[in-house]
């Protein structure tokens, strides 16, 4: 998606008149950016602010606050491992370490090939399936260390 195409998408979103306050379109606009760009750059944030007629700081705050938005380049696949209490009590930390070990990166980093980004995620609301992992929007519940390589292979990992 080009920046001009993105601008048109935001204008279309705004013209829906779904919300009374233009600031209410910030999160949907950021979601469109997240889905179509490798990172939500300052230029993208300025475009959102300009089209919506809101202050740039409002867009920046939302982009930086929510873990679902990436202001630095991310991999094609975002692996999130829940690090909340339920998941940690059922082996979440071991699962996170296994992903990091196999990919050779730490939480918050992206593999050199740009395929995977790993994130420790505070809560997914999937406590009944702890430990929980998501890859983009696909959920994996009751994950064991033995399943980690299988999950990675499903998304094109050719490692260990």
TABELWO-V672480 format. One record per residue. N is the residue number from 1. PSI is psi in degrees with one decimal (* if undefined). Layout:
n/psi
N/PSI
N/PSI
//
This chain:
n/psi
1/133.2
2/166.0
3/-35.5
4/-40.7
5/-38.7
6/-45.5
7/-43.6
8/-37.1
9/-41.1
10/-41.0
11/-40.9
12/-43.9
13/-48.4
14/-37.9
15/-12.2
16/-21.3
17/33.1
18/-32.0
19/152.0
20/-36.6
21/128.6
22/-29.0
23/-21.3
24/-14.6
25/-4.7
26/-51.5
27/-46.2
28/-37.0
29/-41.5
30/-35.9
31/-40.5
32/-43.3
33/-43.9
34/-39.5
35/-21.5
36/-8.3
37/156.1
38/-18.3
39/152.5
40/96.5
41/166.0
42/-36.1
43/-40.2
44/-43.0
45/-40.1
46/-39.0
47/-45.5
48/-48.8
49/-42.6
50/-50.0
51/-40.7
52/-15.9
53/35.4
54/168.0
55/141.9
56/-38.5
57/-31.7
58/-41.1
59/-44.4
60/-44.8
61/-44.1
62/-43.3
63/-35.7
64/-29.2
65/-46.7
66/128.1
67/-17.4
68/-10.8
69/141.8
70/118.8
71/-3.2
72/153.4
73/140.0
74/164.9
75/169.8
76/-36.0
77/124.9
78/114.2
79/121.2
80/125.9
81/123.5
82/132.1
83/19.6
84/171.2
85/-49.4
86/-45.9
87/-38.7
88/-38.2
89/-22.4
90/16.8
91/14.5
92/-38.7
93/-41.0
94/-37.8
95/-46.5
96/-46.4
97/-38.3
98/-45.8
99/-48.2
100/-43.1
101/-47.1
102/-36.2
103/-16.6
104/28.1
105/167.5
106/163.9
107/135.9
108/-5.7
109/163.4
110/141.5
111/153.0
112/-32.8
113/-2.6
114/14.1
115/-41.6
116/140.4
117/135.2
118/137.1
119/137.5
120/126.9
121/130.8
122/-49.4
123/131.8
124/-7.2
125/25.3
126/37.4
127/-29.4
128/-11.6
129/29.2
130/142.5
131/140.3
132/145.8
133/142.7
134/146.0
135/111.7
136/-112.7
137/8.0
138/132.0
139/143.0
140/122.1
141/155.4
142/44.6
143/138.4
144/160.2
145/-33.3
146/-25.2
147/-17.4
148/-50.3
149/-36.4
150/-40.8
151/-46.9
152/-42.5
153/-32.9
154/-27.4
155/21.2
156/7.3
157/134.7
158/19.9
159/-154.9
160/*
//
